[in-house]
């Protein structure tokens, strides 16, 4: 195993993978189903030919900068494991702040009844919200049906009842949903400007889930425009975007009747002016 691990680490170093040693070790751990401590303590243990082939295939994929989550078919978010494939983005650590802010709001306003995750992707956000607050009515929406396959699989994995809808932003959400008590929207929409130079790993992720128009805020404009036209707009909207975009995003929200209450790293919290 020591020979295989050294080969993998060297291969990843040559490919300029910054976390070469850790990635080589994680992939060996996954492939052999042997815990890390034992792998390191038994470097002379041999691998079967089939195991070695599997390991080399994974390492070569990582050397092409395929994200580790896609190779492993899993990723962690808010302390839980989620199924991931190349139809969805890998959940980002900065998105965990959305759940932190959601929990802070529900602590102050326990009457929040319905939570809607727009652009749900893998479902990690809405499933985490439901796990943290089991009494909420939870919904997820995505324009890509392939994302919803992943989201439903994750909901089943975590034994959570969540309704998922296929459609553009709010277009397919039943009108009755907005009338079901106090409502909060989680929106981690694509926000990277179209001409932004993304890293090699991100080139393997679905572009539809990354890029958000010339300034990155195209979909947020559409979302807030749709929310403004609802008979009963949601009480709260939580968004994720790059900090330099926050000023413009706050103006977009204000045009739809939302006031900026909190900014926390990538996350902004808005509340409708009529519900302050």
C-alpha positions in Angstrom: 0.0 0.0 0.0 2.9 2.3 0.7 4.1 2.0 -2.9 0.6 2.8 -4.3 0.3 5.7 -2.0 3.7 7.2 -3.0 2.9 6.7 -6.7 -0.5 8.5 -6.2 1.0 11.4 -4.3 3.7 11.9 -6.9 1.1 11.7 -9.7 -1.0 14.3 -8.1 2.0 16.6 -7.3 3.0 16.5 -10.9 -0.6 17.5 -11.8 -0.4 20.5 -9.4 -3.0 19.2 -7.1 -2.4 21.3 -4.0 -3.7 18.6 -1.6 -1.9 15.7 -3.2 -0.9 13.8 -0.1 -4.3 14.0 1.6 -6.2 13.2 -1.6 -4.1 10.2 -2.3 -4.7 9.0 1.2 -8.5 9.6 1.1 -8.9 7.8 -2.2 -6.9 4.8 -0.9 -9.0 4.7 2.2 -12.2 4.8 0.1 -10.9 2.1 -2.3 -9.6 -0.3 0.3 -12.3 0.4 3.0 -9.4 0.4 5.4 -9.1 3.2 8.0 -6.4 5.8 7.6 -4.5 4.8 10.7 -4.1 1.2 9.6 -3.2 2.3 6.1 -0.3 4.3 7.4 0.8 1.6 9.9 0.9 -1.2 7.3 2.7 0.3 4.3 4.0 -3.1 3.2 0.5 -4.6 2.9 -0.2 -5.6 -0.7 -3.3 -4.6 -2.8 -5.2 -7.0 -5.0 -5.0 -6.3 -8.8 -8.6 -5.2 -8.9 -8.2 -2.8 -5.9 -5.1 -1.3 -7.5 -6.9 -0.8 -10.8 -9.7 1.0 -9.0 -7.3 3.1 -7.1 -5.3 4.1 -10.1 -8.5 5.0 -12.0 -9.5 7.4 -9.2 -6.1 8.9 -8.9 -5.9 9.6 -12.6 -9.3 11.3 -12.5 -8.1 13.5 -9.6 -5.0 14.3 -11.6 -7.3 15.8 -14.2 -8.7 18.0 -11.4 -12.0 16.2 -11.2 -13.3 17.3 -7.8 -12.8 14.8 -5.0 -16.5 14.8 -4.3 -17.4 13.5 -7.8 -14.8 10.7 -7.6 -16.1 9.7 -4.1 -19.8 10.3 -5.0 -20.2 12.1 -1.7 -19.5 15.3 0.2 -20.0 16.7 3.7 -22.3 19.6 4.5 -23.2 20.9 7.9 -21.8 17.8 9.5 -23.7 15.3 7.3 -22.9 13.3 4.2 -24.6 13.9 0.9 -24.6 12.0 -2.4 -23.0 14.0 -5.2 -22.6 13.5 -8.9 -21.6 15.8 -11.8 -25.2 17.0 -12.3 -24.8 19.2 -9.2 -22.3 21.5 -7.5 -20.4 20.2 -4.5 -21.8 22.1 -1.5 -19.5 24.8 -0.4 -18.4 25.5 3.2 -19.5 29.2 2.8 -23.1 28.0 2.2 -23.2 26.5 5.7 -23.6 30.2 6.9 -27.1 30.1 5.2 -28.1 27.4 7.7 -26.6 29.4 10.6 -28.6 32.5 9.6 -31.7 30.4 9.1 -31.4 28.9 12.6 -30.8 32.4 14.1 -34.0 33.7 12.4 -36.2 30.7 13.5 -34.9 31.1 17.0 -36.3 34.7 17.0 -39.3 33.9 15.0 -40.5 30.3 15.7 -43.7 30.9 13.7 -41.9 30.4 10.4 -43.9 27.6 8.8 -42.6 27.1 5.2 -39.0 27.1 3.9 -38.4 27.1 0.1 -34.9 26.3 -1.3 -34.7 27.9 -4.8 -31.9 26.4 -6.9 -31.8 23.4 -4.7 -29.1 21.4 -6.6 -28.1 18.4 -4.4 -30.7 19.4 -1.8 -28.1 19.8 0.9 -29.5 23.2 2.0 -33.2 22.3 2.4 -32.4 18.9 3.8 -30.1 20.4 6.4 -32.8 23.0 7.3 -35.4 20.3 7.7 -33.1 18.2 9.8 -32.4 21.1 12.1 -36.0 22.2 12.2 -38.2 19.1 11.6 -41.5 21.0 12.0 -41.1 23.2 8.9 -42.8 22.5 5.6 -39.8 22.1 3.2 -39.7 22.5 -0.5 -36.9 22.5 -3.1 -37.0 23.9 -6.7 -34.5 23.5 -9.5 -34.7 24.1 -13.3 -32.6 21.0 -14.0 -34.5 17.7 -13.5 -31.1 15.9 -13.1 -30.5 17.9 -10.0 -33.8 16.8 -8.5 -32.9 13.1 -9.0 -29.9 13.8 -6.7 -31.9 15.9 -4.3 -34.6 13.2 -3.9 -31.9 10.6 -3.3 -30.4 12.7 -0.6 -33.8 13.3 1.0 -34.4 9.6 1.1 -30.9 9.0 2.5 -31.7 11.3 5.4 -35.3 10.1 5.7 -36.8 13.6 5.1 -40.1 14.4 3.5 -39.5 17.3 1.1 -41.5 18.3 -2.0 -39.3 19.0 -5.0 -40.5 21.0 -8.1 -38.9 21.3 -11.5 -39.1 24.8 -12.8 -37.5 28.2 -13.2 -37.2 29.9 -9.8 -40.8 30.3 -8.4 -42.7 29.6 -11.6 -43.8 26.1 -10.7 -44.4 26.6 -7.0 -48.1 26.2 -6.2 -49.7 29.5 -5.1 -51.1 27.9 -2.0 -47.5 27.4 -0.7 -47.0 31.2 -0.3 -50.1 31.4 1.9 -49.0 28.7 4.3 -48.0 30.9 7.3 -44.7 32.8 7.5 -42.4 31.9 4.7 -38.6 31.9 4.3 -36.7 31.5 1.0 -33.2 30.1 0.8 -31.6 31.2 -2.5 -28.1 30.1 -3.4 -28.4 30.9 -7.1 -25.6 30.9 -9.7 -23.7 34.2 -9.1 -20.3 34.0 -10.8 -20.0 36.6 -13.6 -19.8 35.0 -17.1 -16.3 36.2 -17.8 -14.9 35.1 -14.4 -11.8 32.8 -14.5 -12.8 29.8 -12.5 -10.3 27.2 -11.2 -9.6 23.8 -13.0 -11.8 21.8 -10.6 -14.8 24.1 -11.2 -14.6 23.5 -15.0 -15.9 20.0 -14.3 -19.0 21.3 -12.5 -22.2 22.2 -14.3 -21.9 25.7 -15.8 -25.6 26.3 -15.4 -25.1 26.1 -11.6 -22.1 28.5 -11.6 -22.5 31.4 -14.0 -25.1 34.2 -13.4 -24.9 36.6 -16.4 -22.5 39.5 -17.1 -22.5 40.7 -13.4 -23.5 37.4 -11.8 -26.8 38.7 -10.6 -29.1 37.9 -13.5 -31.0 35.2 -11.7 -31.3 37.2 -8.5 -33.0 40.0 -10.5 -35.4 37.5 -12.0 -36.1 35.9 -8.5 -36.8 39.2 -6.7 -39.0 40.3 -9.7 -41.1 37.2 -9.3 -41.3 37.5 -5.5 -42.5 41.1 -5.9 -45.4 40.0 -8.1 -46.7 37.4 -5.5 -49.9 38.3 -3.7 -48.2 37.2 -0.5 -44.4 37.5 -0.9 -42.1 35.6 1.5 -41.3 37.2 4.9 -37.6 36.4 4.6 -35.1 35.8 1.8 -31.5 34.6 2.4 -29.1 34.8 -0.5 -25.5 33.8 -1.3 -23.2 36.0 -3.5 -19.7 37.3 -3.6 -19.2 40.2 -1.1 -18.4 42.8 -3.9 -21.9 42.0 -5.3 -23.7 42.7 -2.1 -24.4 46.4 -2.7 -26.0 45.8 -6.0 -27.9 42.8 -4.7 -29.2 44.8 -1.8 -30.6 47.4 -4.3 -32.2 44.6 -6.4 -33.9 43.3 -3.2 -34.9 46.9 -2.2 -36.6 47.4 -5.5 -38.8 44.3 -4.7 -39.6 45.6 -1.2 -36.9 43.9 0.8 -34.7 45.5 3.4 -31.2 44.2 4.1 -30.9 43.1 7.7 -27.7 41.2 8.0 -24.6 40.5 5.9 -22.4 37.6 7.0 -19.5 36.6 4.7 -21.2 35.5 1.4 -24.7 35.5 2.9 -27.2 38.3 3.1 -30.5 38.3 5.0 -33.5 40.3 3.7 -36.9 40.9 5.2 -40.0 42.3 3.4 -40.6 45.9 4.4 -44.3 45.2 5.2 -43.3 42.5 7.7 -40.7 44.3 9.8 
